[in-house]
Amino acid sequence: MKTVKKADLPTKICTTCGRPFTWRKKWEKVWADVKYCSDRCRSAKPKSN
């Protein structure tokens, strides 16, 4: 089994809070669709700029 360092995992920016978050195993099949870092951000209103 190949191990990957946490620093080498892909990251995205949360559309609600603007913070970076890293890839998780549970998001493996839906990573392209993930937009939010947490359930709290997903249920919150997106921040307007």
Distance bins in CASP14 RR format, pairs under 12 A and 6 or more apart:
PFRMAT RR
TARGET T0000
AUTHOR 0000-0000-0000
RMODE 2
METHOD distances of the structure
MODEL  1
2 8 0 0 0 0 0 1 0 0 0 0 0
3 9 0 0 0 0 0 1 0 0 0 0 0
4 10 0 0 0 0 0 1 0 0 0 0 0
4 22 0 0 0 0 0 1 0 0 0 0 0
4 23 0 0 0 0 1 0 0 0 0 0 0
4 25 0 0 0 0 0 1 0 0 0 0 0
5 22 0 0 0 0 0 1 0 0 0 0 0
6 22 1 0 0 1 0 0 0 0 0 0 0
6 23 0 0 0 0 1 0 0 0 0 0 0
6 24 0 0 0 0 0 1 0 0 0 0 0
7 22 0 0 0 0 1 0 0 0 0 0 0
7 23 0 0 0 0 0 1 0 0 0 0 0
8 22 0 0 0 0 1 0 0 0 0 0 0
8 23 0 0 0 0 1 0 0 0 0 0 0
9 20 0 0 0 0 0 1 0 0 0 0 0
9 21 0 0 0 0 0 1 0 0 0 0 0
9 22 1 0 1 0 0 0 0 0 0 0 0
9 23 1 0 1 0 0 0 0 0 0 0 0
9 24 0 0 0 0 1 0 0 0 0 0 0
9 25 0 0 0 0 0 1 0 0 0 0 0
9 27 0 0 0 0 0 1 0 0 0 0 0
9 28 0 0 0 0 0 1 0 0 0 0 0
9 31 0 0 0 0 0 1 0 0 0 0 0
10 20 0 0 0 0 0 1 0 0 0 0 0
10 21 0 0 0 0 0 1 0 0 0 0 0
10 22 1 0 0 1 0 0 0 0 0 0 0
10 23 1 0 1 0 0 0 0 0 0 0 0
10 24 0 0 0 0 0 1 0 0 0 0 0
10 27 0 0 0 0 1 0 0 0 0 0 0
10 28 0 0 0 0 0 1 0 0 0 0 0
10 31 1 0 0 1 0 0 0 0 0 0 0
10 32 0 0 0 0 0 1 0 0 0 0 0
10 34 0 0 0 0 0 1 0 0 0 0 0
11 18 0 0 0 0 0 1 0 0 0 0 0
11 19 0 0 0 0 0 1 0 0 0 0 0
11 20 1 0 1 0 0 0 0 0 0 0 0
11 21 1 0 0 1 0 0 0 0 0 0 0
11 22 1 0 1 0 0 0 0 0 0 0 0
11 23 1 0 0 1 0 0 0 0 0 0 0
11 24 0 0 0 0 0 1 0 0 0 0 0
11 27 0 0 0 0 0 1 0 0 0 0 0
11 31 0 0 0 0 0 1 0 0 0 0 0
11 34 0 0 0 0 0 1 0 0 0 0 0
11 37 0 0 0 0 0 1 0 0 0 0 0
12 18 0 0 0 0 1 0 0 0 0 0 0
12 19 0 0 0 0 1 0 0 0 0 0 0
12 20 1 0 0 1 0 0 0 0 0 0 0
12 21 1 0 0 1 0 0 0 0 0 0 0
12 22 0 0 0 0 1 0 0 0 0 0 0
12 23 0 0 0 0 1 0 0 0 0 0 0
12 24 0 0 0 0 0 1 0 0 0 0 0
12 27 0 0 0 0 1 0 0 0 0 0 0
12 31 0 0 0 0 1 0 0 0 0 0 0
12 32 0 0 0 0 0 1 0 0 0 0 0
12 33 0 0 0 0 0 1 0 0 0 0 0
12 34 1 0 0 1 0 0 0 0 0 0 0
12 35 1 0 0 1 0 0 0 0 0 0 0
12 36 0 0 0 0 1 0 0 0 0 0 0
12 37 0 0 0 0 1 0 0 0 0 0 0
12 41 0 0 0 0 0 1 0 0 0 0 0
13 19 1 0 0 1 0 0 0 0 0 0 0
13 20 1 0 1 0 0 0 0 0 0 0 0
13 21 1 0 0 1 0 0 0 0 0 0 0
13 22 0 0 0 0 0 1 0 0 0 0 0
13 34 0 0 0 0 0 1 0 0 0 0 0
13 35 0 0 0 0 1 0 0 0 0 0 0
13 36 0 0 0 0 0 1 0 0 0 0 0
13 37 0 0 0 0 1 0 0 0 0 0 0
13 41 0 0 0 0 0 1 0 0 0 0 0
13 47 0 0 0 0 0 1 0 0 0 0 0
14 20 1 0 0 1 0 0 0 0 0 0 0
14 21 1 0 1 0 0 0 0 0 0 0 0
14 22 0 0 0 0 0 1 0 0 0 0 0
14 34 0 0 0 0 1 0 0 0 0 0 0
14 35 1 0 0 1 0 0 0 0 0 0 0
14 36 1 0 1 0 0 0 0 0 0 0 0
14 37 1 0 1 0 0 0 0 0 0 0 0
14 38 1 0 0 1 0 0 0 0 0 0 0
14 39 0 0 0 0 0 1 0 0 0 0 0
14 40 0 0 0 0 0 1 0 0 0 0 0
14 41 1 0 1 0 0 0 0 0 0 0 0
14 42 0 0 0 0 1 0 0 0 0 0 0
14 44 0 0 0 0 0 1 0 0 0 0 0
14 46 0 0 0 0 1 0 0 0 0 0 0
14 47 0 0 0 0 1 0 0 0 0 0 0
15 21 0 0 0 0 0 1 0 0 0 0 0
15 34 0 0 0 0 0 1 0 0 0 0 0
15 35 1 0 1 0 0 0 0 0 0 0 0
15 36 1 0 0 1 0 0 0 0 0 0 0
15 37 0 0 0 0 1 0 0 0 0 0 0
15 38 0 0 0 0 0 1 0 0 0 0 0
15 41 1 0 0 1 0 0 0 0 0 0 0
15 42 0 0 0 0 1 0 0 0 0 0 0
15 44 0 0 0 0 0 1 0 0 0 0 0
15 45 0 0 0 0 0 1 0 0 0 0 0
15 46 1 0 1 0 0 0 0 0 0 0 0
15 47 0 0 0 0 1 0 0 0 0 0 0
15 48 0 0 0 0 0 1 0 0 0 0 0
15 49 0 0 0 0 0 1 0 0 0 0 0
16 35 0 0 0 0 1 0 0 0 0 0 0
16 36 1 0 1 0 0 0 0 0 0 0 0
16 37 1 0 0 1 0 0 0 0 0 0 0
16 38 0 0 0 0 1 0 0 0 0 0 0
16 39 0 0 0 0 0 1 0 0 0 0 0
16 40 0 0 0 0 1 0 0 0 0 0 0
16 41 1 1 0 0 0 0 0 0 0 0 0
16 42 1 0 0 1 0 0 0 0 0 0 0
16 43 0 0 0 0 1 0 0 0 0 0 0
16 44 1 0 1 0 0 0 0 0 0 0 0
16 45 1 0 0 1 0 0 0 0 0 0 0
16 46 1 0 1 0 0 0 0 0 0 0 0
16 47 1 0 0 1 0 0 0 0 0 0 0
16 48 0 0 0 0 0 1 0 0 0 0 0
17 35 0 0 0 0 0 1 0 0 0 0 0
17 36 0 0 0 0 1 0 0 0 0 0 0
17 37 1 0 0 1 0 0 0 0 0 0 0
17 38 0 0 0 0 1 0 0 0 0 0 0
17 40 0 0 0 0 1 0 0 0 0 0 0
17 41 1 0 1 0 0 0 0 0 0 0 0
17 42 0 0 0 0 0 1 0 0 0 0 0
17 44 0 0 0 0 1 0 0 0 0 0 0
17 45 0 0 0 0 0 1 0 0 0 0 0
17 46 0 0 0 0 1 0 0 0 0 0 0
17 47 1 0 0 1 0 0 0 0 0 0 0
18 35 0 0 0 0 0 1 0 0 0 0 0
18 36 0 0 0 0 1 0 0 0 0 0 0
18 37 0 0 0 0 1 0 0 0 0 0 0
18 38 0 0 0 0 0 1 0 0 0 0 0
18 41 0 0 0 0 1 0 0 0 0 0 0
18 44 0 0 0 0 0 1 0 0 0 0 0
18 46 0 0 0 0 1 0 0 0 0 0 0
18 47 1 0 0 1 0 0 0 0 0 0 0
18 49 0 0 0 0 0 1 0 0 0 0 0
19 36 0 0 0 0 0 1 0 0 0 0 0
19 37 1 0 0 1 0 0 0 0 0 0 0
19 38 0 0 0 0 1 0 0 0 0 0 0
19 40 0 0 0 0 0 1 0 0 0 0 0
19 41 0 0 0 0 1 0 0 0 0 0 0
19 47 0 0 0 0 0 1 0 0 0 0 0
20 37 0 0 0 0 1 0 0 0 0 0 0
21 27 0 0 0 0 1 0 0 0 0 0 0
21 31 0 0 0 0 0 1 0 0 0 0 0
21 34 0 0 0 0 1 0 0 0 0 0 0
21 35 0 0 0 0 0 1 0 0 0 0 0
21 36 0 0 0 0 1 0 0 0 0 0 0
21 37 1 1 0 0 0 0 0 0 0 0 0
21 38 0 0 0 0 1 0 0 0 0 0 0
21 41 0 0 0 0 1 0 0 0 0 0 0
21 42 0 0 0 0 0 1 0 0 0 0 0
22 31 0 0 0 0 0 1 0 0 0 0 0
22 34 0 0 0 0 0 1 0 0 0 0 0
22 37 0 0 0 0 1 0 0 0 0 0 0
23 29 0 0 0 0 0 1 0 0 0 0 0
23 30 0 0 0 0 0 1 0 0 0 0 0
23 31 1 0 0 1 0 0 0 0 0 0 0
23 32 0 0 0 0 0 1 0 0 0 0 0
23 34 0 0 0 0 1 0 0 0 0 0 0
23 37 0 0 0 0 0 1 0 0 0 0 0
24 30 0 0 0 0 0 1 0 0 0 0 0
24 31 0 0 0 0 1 0 0 0 0 0 0
24 34 0 0 0 0 1 0 0 0 0 0 0
24 37 0 0 0 0 0 1 0 0 0 0 0
24 38 0 0 0 0 0 1 0 0 0 0 0
25 31 0 0 0 0 0 1 0 0 0 0 0
26 34 0 0 0 0 1 0 0 0 0 0 0
27 33 0 0 0 0 1 0 0 0 0 0 0
27 34 1 0 1 0 0 0 0 0 0 0 0
27 35 0 0 0 0 0 1 0 0 0 0 0
27 36 0 0 0 0 0 1 0 0 0 0 0
27 37 0 0 0 0 0 1 0 0 0 0 0
27 38 0 0 0 0 0 1 0 0 0 0 0
28 34 0 0 0 0 0 1 0 0 0 0 0
30 36 0 0 0 0 0 1 0 0 0 0 0
33 42 0 0 0 0 0 1 0 0 0 0 0
34 41 0 0 0 0 0 1 0 0 0 0 0
34 42 0 0 0 0 1 0 0 0 0 0 0
35 41 0 0 0 0 1 0 0 0 0 0 0
35 42 1 0 0 1 0 0 0 0 0 0 0
35 46 0 0 0 0 1 0 0 0 0 0 0
36 42 1 0 1 0 0 0 0 0 0 0 0
36 43 0 0 0 0 1 0 0 0 0 0 0
36 44 0 0 0 0 1 0 0 0 0 0 0
36 45 0 0 0 0 0 1 0 0 0 0 0
36 46 0 0 0 0 1 0 0 0 0 0 0
36 47 0 0 0 0 0 1 0 0 0 0 0
37 44 0 0 0 0 0 1 0 0 0 0 0
38 44 0 0 0 0 1 0 0 0 0 0 0
41 47 0 0 0 0 1 0 0 0 0 0 0
END
